[in-house]
Structure formats: C-alpha cells, structure tokens
Amino acid sequence: METGRNELTAYDYSTVGAIAPVLWAAGGSLAILIDAFYPPTYAIGAAGWVLTVVGLGIGLLVPLWQRRHRGVHINRDVLLMQATFSLLLIATAQWLSGPSAPFREMLPLTLVAAAFTQTRLRTALFAAGVAAAAFAPLIYAPSSIPVLHVVVEVVVWITLAIVIVLLTEHLHARRVDLSLAEQAARHQARIDELTGLLNRRAFQEALAHVAPEDDRRERRVTLVLIDLDSFKLINDRYGHLAGDACLRAVGDALRRSVRDRDRAYRWGGDEFAVVLTDSSDEDATMVVERIRACVEEAKPLPDGTSPTLGCGWATHQAGQTAADLLELADQRLLRTKARDARERGVRALTLVRDLEPSPSEAL
C-alpha cells in the first residue's frame, strides 16, 4: 500500500496543462491592451516596440505549441519554466513601458500559478523573484511609486501564495487518502476471506486481459486449474472445519509455489486457478509439483494425511480467446481427474487381490 501512496503523491497536472494555453492567450491579449495605452518607449525609445513584439510573439507561440503537442507530458518543471518566463516578460514589459504602466498588477498571477503547482521551497524562491520584479521600478524610477505601497502589495501577494500552498497541500493529501481508501476497498473486494487468495471476481478480470496482452509476447500465459479430489467426502467425514483447513492449506501452497509475477486465485468452492506469465508447459508442471508437495507436507486432515489434487493446465496460443483458454484448461483438468480416479481404482483392486488368500492358503 505504501507503493500506492508514493505513486499518488505526484500531482496531476493534466488539468493545469489543459488551461495553460488559455491563460497564456489571455495574458498576451492583456499585455497588448496595456501597450496600447502605455507604449513600450519609456526605457529605450522606439526600440522597445521590437522587444515587445518579440516577447508577445514568443508568449503567443507557447499556447499554440501546447495545443499542437497535447500528448506531451506536463510536469512541475515545465510549469515552473513557463511561470518564470512569464515573470521575465512582465518585468521586461514594466521596464519598457515605465513605472506608471500597470504590468506590475499581473505579477500575482504568476505567483498564484507557482503556488498551485510547485513545492514550498520553489514557491518561496519564485516569490522572491516576484518581489524583485515588484521593487525593480524603484531602482530605475525611485520617485514614481511609494515604497510602502510596493511593500504592502508584496506582503499581500506572498500571504496569498502561502494560503494557496497550504490549501493545495491539504486538498492533495485529502485526495491521496481518499484514493488509497478506494484502492484498499477495491483490493479487499477481490480477496477471498478464507484463503487470502484473489477471488473469482479478480480471476475473471485477469482472464479478460490475458488474450489481447499475450498475443504480443514470445512466451505466453499458462492457466492452471486445481481442485481437491472428493472434497465433499472430506466435509462429510471430518466436518466443514477440516474442509476449510484443506482449502487454506492449498491457498498457502499456492502462495509458496508461484513466482512473484504470477497470480493465484480461489475460483470457487474447492477450485483454484493460477495464471503464470511468461511461462510454458514445463513451468506449469514444476509449479503443480511444488503445490502438491506443499499440500502433502502440510497434512491438513485430522488423520494426518493430505488431500489429493486434480490439476490441468493450458498455455495460451495466438488468436485464442480467454474463454477458449479456460475451456481447454478445464477439459484437461477433467481428463486428469478421470485418469487419476482410474489409477486409484486399479491400485485399490490390486490391493484387494493381494490381501485375499490364495486357494491353497484357503484350504
């Protein structure tokens, strides 16, 4: 479950990536509107228009690029670079248009964007950059803006960023907890209470994915079906608690016998299933022998013996459906059980003959 938590701690930036082009387009349009009233000629004269056109062109290319590359993964680093670039554009526009231009009022938008998507440390560093951009006009135009006014603005912006960071972390932690609880509930719904194995529902879900995934592999999935011979007789002779002990013993044997990448299921009643990935008939044979050995070693019956198992398996072939694979494995299980029953019958008859006295001994 810890692995699930680690996977969920990463933010989902898909929504942010979807609205980023809209924000860039809105910001570019607002900058054009401000330039119409506050021409970028304060710092370097008419050359400011060249820098403004270049900056607006780059800024408007960002949403176009994002719309054409929607499949590109948007992560925290990409969003930080975009926020930093927008901060530089705003600071440059403020310098070009002079301290009276309202570009400074756009700075909190970049800080809010960083606070929503970045860590505390990154947000703090970005806030320092925003503060530097806000105080910059006091350097090249000291008497244009009251210092106290800028200080109050920066304090309000940083306070807002702190609130957003804390709120975002709280909401994200809540989402992680809810997702983990949902995962735990889904996992529990797929566990058999008696044996601790995956249950029939999980088996059906896994089986549905065997055929389409297996066609792309060189080594294929092998399905092993197992059941207990004469399980009803075990319940009738020793009671249902002894029957449950047998089922648990088989479950333990399955867990000890399969590889980490394989999955074992209680299909229903005394029937079990094992899905062996990247396997062959030889792998299935070894797994079945290990399972039988583990059950034999456990000796779960009250008289110190162990139940016998019926086993049948089939390896998936290209073009074969999951239902075909299950039917083939089930047919092989039935044939194996019938063969084992005949062999036990022959052994029983042989034993009876050996115990009967010969005609000479009878006389």
C-alpha positions in Angstrom: 0.0 0.0 0.0 3.0 2.3 0.5 3.8 2.0 -3.1 0.3 3.2 -4.0 0.9 6.3 -1.7 4.2 7.0 -3.4 2.6 6.9 -6.8 -0.3 9.2 -5.7 1.9 11.9 -4.1 2.7 13.2 -7.6 0.4 16.0 -8.6 -1.9 15.5 -11.6 -1.0 18.4 -14.0 -3.4 17.3 -16.8 -5.9 20.0 -15.8 -3.3 22.7 -15.5 -1.8 21.7 -18.8 -5.2 22.0 -20.4 -5.9 25.5 -19.2 -2.4 26.8 -19.6 -2.8 27.8 -23.3 -5.9 29.8 -22.3 -4.0 31.6 -19.6 -1.2 32.4 -21.9 -3.6 33.7 -24.6 -5.4 35.8 -22.0 -2.1 37.2 -20.7 -0.9 38.1 -24.1 -4.1 39.8 -25.0 -4.0 41.9 -21.8 -0.4 42.9 -22.5 -1.4 44.1 -26.0 -4.2 46.2 -24.5 -1.8 47.7 -21.9 0.8 48.5 -24.6 -1.9 50.4 -26.5 -2.3 52.9 -23.6 1.3 52.7 -22.2 3.7 52.4 -25.2 6.9 50.5 -24.5 9.1 53.5 -25.3 10.0 54.6 -21.7 13.3 52.9 -21.4 14.8 52.6 -24.9 12.5 54.5 -27.1 11.1 53.1 -30.3 13.3 50.0 -30.0 11.0 49.0 -27.1 8.4 48.1 -29.7 10.8 45.5 -31.2 11.4 43.8 -27.9 7.6 43.9 -27.2 6.7 42.3 -30.5 9.4 39.6 -29.9 8.1 38.9 -26.4 4.5 38.8 -27.4 5.3 36.6 -30.3 7.1 34.1 -28.1 4.4 34.3 -25.5 1.7 33.6 -28.0 3.7 30.7 -29.5 3.5 28.9 -26.2 -0.2 28.1 -26.3 -0.1 27.2 -30.0 2.8 24.8 -29.3 0.9 23.3 -26.4 -2.3 22.8 -28.4 -0.3 21.0 -31.2 1.5 18.8 -28.7 -1.3 17.9 -26.3 0.3 14.4 -25.7 3.5 16.0 -24.3 3.8 15.2 -20.6 3.2 18.4 -18.5 5.1 18.2 -15.2 6.2 20.5 -12.4 9.4 21.6 -14.1 7.7 22.6 -17.3 5.2 24.7 -15.4 8.0 26.4 -13.4 9.8 27.3 -16.6 6.6 28.7 -18.0 5.9 30.8 -14.9 9.5 32.0 -14.8 9.3 33.0 -18.4 6.0 34.9 -17.9 7.6 36.7 -14.9 10.5 37.8 -17.0 8.1 39.0 -19.7 6.1 41.1 -17.2 9.2 42.6 -15.6 10.6 43.5 -19.1 7.3 45.0 -20.2 7.1 47.1 -17.0 10.6 48.4 -17.7 9.9 49.2 -21.3 6.6 51.0 -20.6 7.7 52.7 -17.4 6.7 52.6 -13.7 3.2 54.0 -14.4 2.2 51.0 -16.6 0.0 48.5 -14.7 2.1 45.5 -15.7 3.1 45.1 -12.1 -0.5 44.1 -11.3 0.0 40.9 -13.3 2.8 39.7 -11.1 0.5 38.0 -8.5 -1.0 35.8 -11.3 2.4 34.2 -11.9 2.9 33.8 -8.1 -0.5 32.1 -7.8 0.3 29.8 -10.7 3.6 28.8 -9.0 1.9 28.3 -5.6 -0.7 25.9 -7.1 1.9 23.7 -8.8 5.3 24.0 -7.0 6.8 22.8 -3.7 7.1 25.2 -0.8 10.8 25.8 -1.5 10.2 26.5 -5.2 7.3 28.8 -4.4 9.4 30.7 -1.9 12.2 31.2 -4.4 9.7 32.3 -7.0 8.1 34.7 -4.6 11.5 36.3 -4.1 11.7 36.8 -7.9 8.2 38.3 -7.9 9.2 40.7 -5.1 12.4 41.6 -7.0 10.3 42.4 -10.1 7.8 44.5 -8.0 10.7 46.6 -6.4 12.6 46.9 -9.7 10.7 50.2 -10.7 12.0 51.8 -7.6 15.5 51.3 -8.9 15.1 52.9 -12.3 12.4 55.4 -11.2 12.8 55.9 -7.4 10.2 58.6 -7.0 7.5 57.0 -9.2 5.9 54.7 -6.6 5.7 54.9 -2.8 7.9 52.3 -1.3 5.3 51.4 1.4 2.8 50.8 -1.3 5.1 48.2 -3.0 5.9 46.6 0.3 2.2 46.2 1.2 1.5 44.7 -2.3 4.3 42.2 -2.0 3.2 41.2 1.5 -0.3 40.6 0.4 0.8 38.6 -2.6 3.1 36.4 -0.6 0.4 35.9 2.1 -2.0 34.8 -0.7 0.7 32.4 -2.0 1.2 30.9 1.4 -2.6 30.3 1.8 -2.7 28.7 -1.6 0.2 26.4 -0.9 -1.2 25.2 2.4 -4.7 24.8 0.9 -3.3 22.9 -2.1 -1.2 20.6 0.1 -4.3 19.9 2.3 -6.5 19.1 -0.7 -3.9 17.0 -2.3 -3.3 15.0 0.9 -7.0 14.5 1.2 -7.2 13.3 -2.4 -4.4 10.9 -1.7 -6.1 9.5 1.4 -9.4 9.0 -0.5 -7.6 7.4 -3.4 -5.8 5.0 -1.1 -9.0 4.2 0.7 -10.7 3.5 -2.6 -7.8 1.3 -3.7 -8.0 -0.6 -0.4 -11.7 -1.2 -0.8 -11.2 -2.4 -4.4 -8.4 -4.7 -3.3 -10.4 -6.1 -0.4 -13.4 -6.8 -2.7 -11.0 -9.1 -4.7 -9.7 -11.1 -1.8 -11.1 -14.5 -0.7 -11.6 -14.3 3.1 -10.8 -18.0 3.8 -7.6 -18.5 1.8 -6.4 -14.9 1.4 -6.0 -15.5 -2.3 -7.5 -13.4 -5.0 -11.2 -14.3 -5.6 -13.3 -15.2 -8.5 -14.0 -11.6 -9.4 -10.3 -10.9 -9.7 -9.8 -14.0 -11.7 -12.4 -13.1 -14.2 -10.9 -9.6 -14.6 -7.4 -11.0 -15.0 -8.6 -13.6 -17.5 -10.2 -10.9 -19.6 -6.8 -9.3 -20.2 -4.9 -12.5 -21.0 -5.6 -12.9 -24.7 -5.0 -9.3 -26.0 -1.8 -8.9 -24.0 -0.5 -12.3 -24.6 -0.5 -12.1 -28.4 2.3 -9.6 -28.2 4.7 -11.8 -26.2 7.1 -14.6 -27.2 6.4 -16.6 -24.0 2.8 -16.9 -23.3 0.4 -17.1 -20.3 -0.3 -20.5 -18.9 -3.6 -21.1 -17.0 -3.5 -23.8 -14.3 -6.8 -25.1 -12.8 -6.7 -27.1 -9.5 -9.3 -28.7 -7.3 -9.5 -31.0 -4.4 -10.4 -34.6 -5.1 -13.5 -35.9 -3.3 -13.8 -32.6 -1.3 -17.4 -33.4 -0.3 -16.3 -36.6 1.3 -13.8 -34.7 3.3 -16.5 -32.4 4.6 -18.8 -35.4 5.3 -16.2 -37.4 7.1 -14.2 -34.8 9.0 -16.6 -31.8 9.1 -16.5 -28.4 7.4 -13.8 -27.1 9.7 -11.5 -29.8 8.3 -12.6 -28.9 4.8 -11.7 -25.2 5.5 -8.3 -26.3 6.7 -7.7 -28.1 3.5 -8.7 -25.1 1.5 -6.3 -22.9 3.5 -3.5 -25.4 3.0 -4.0 -25.3 -0.7 -4.0 -21.5 -0.6 -0.8 -21.5 1.4 0.7 -24.0 -1.1 -0.2 -21.7 -4.0 1.4 -18.7 -2.4 4.6 -20.6 -1.7 4.8 -22.2 -5.1 4.2 -19.4 -7.6 6.6 -16.7 -8.7 6.2 -13.0 -7.7 4.9 -12.1 -11.1 2.3 -14.9 -11.1 -1.1 -14.7 -9.5 -3.1 -17.4 -7.6 -6.9 -17.3 -7.2 -9.7 -19.2 -5.4 -12.0 -19.7 -8.3 -14.9 -21.0 -6.2 -15.6 -23.8 -3.7 -12.6 -26.2 -3.9 -11.5 -24.9 -7.3 -8.3 -22.8 -7.7 -6.6 -21.1 -10.6 -3.1 -19.9 -11.2 -2.1 -17.5 -14.0 1.6 -18.0 -14.9 3.0 -15.2 -17.0 5.9 -15.6 -19.5 5.7 -19.4 -19.0 5.4 -22.7 -20.7 4.0 -26.2 -20.1 7.3 -27.1 -18.4 6.9 -24.2 -16.0 3.4 -25.3 -15.2 4.5 -28.8 -14.5 7.1 -27.6 -12.0 4.6 -25.3 -10.3 2.0 -28.1 -10.0 4.6 -30.5 -8.5 5.6 -27.8 -5.9 1.9 -27.2 -5.0 1.3 -30.9 -4.5 4.5 -31.3 -2.4 3.5 -28.3 -0.2 0.0 -29.8 0.4 1.5 -33.2 1.1 3.9 -31.7 3.6 1.1 -29.7 5.4 -1.0 -32.9 6.0 -4.1 -30.8 7.0 -6.6 -33.6 7.5 -7.3 -34.7 11.1 -5.9 -38.2 10.5 -2.5 -36.7 9.5 -3.0 -37.2 5.8 -3.4 -34.7 3.0 -6.0 -34.4 0.2 -5.1 -35.2 -3.4 -5.3 -32.5 -6.0 -6.6 -32.6 -9.6 -4.7 -30.3 -11.9 -5.0 -29.3 -15.5 -3.4 -26.5 -17.5 -3.2 -24.9 -20.9 -0.8 -22.4 -22.5 -2.3 -19.6 -24.4 -1.8 -19.7 -28.2 -2.0 -16.8 -30.6 -5.6 -16.0 -31.7 -7.0 -17.9 -28.8 -9.7 -16.2 -26.6 -9.7 -16.2 -22.9 -12.8 -18.4 -22.9 -11.0 -20.9 -25.2 -8.0 -21.0 -22.8 -10.3 -21.6 -19.8 -12.3 -24.3 -21.6 -9.1 -26.1 -22.7 -7.6 -26.0 -19.2 -10.9 -27.2 -17.7 -11.1 -30.1 -20.2 -7.6 -31.2 -19.3 -8.4 -31.0 -15.6 -11.4 -33.3 -16.1 -9.3 -35.7 -18.1 -6.6 -35.7 -15.5 -9.1 -36.3 -12.7 -10.7 -39.2 -14.6 -7.2 -40.8 -15.3 -6.2 -40.4 -11.6 -9.5 -41.9 -10.5 -9.0 -44.9 -12.8 -5.4 -45.4 -11.5 -6.6 -45.2 -7.9 -9.3 -47.8 -8.7 -6.7 -50.1 -10.2 -4.5 -49.7 -7.2 -7.4 -50.5 -4.9 -8.3 -53.6 -6.8 -4.7 -54.7 -6.8 -4.5 -54.2 -3.1 -7.7 -56.2 -2.5 -6.3 -59.1 -4.6 -3.0 -59.0 -2.7 -4.9 -59.2 0.6 -7.2 -62.1 -0.5 -5.8 -65.6 0.4 -4.8 -67.9 -2.4 -6.8 -71.1 -3.0 -4.1 -73.2 -1.3 -4.0 -70.9 1.7 -7.8 -71.1 1.9 -7.6 -74.8 2.2 
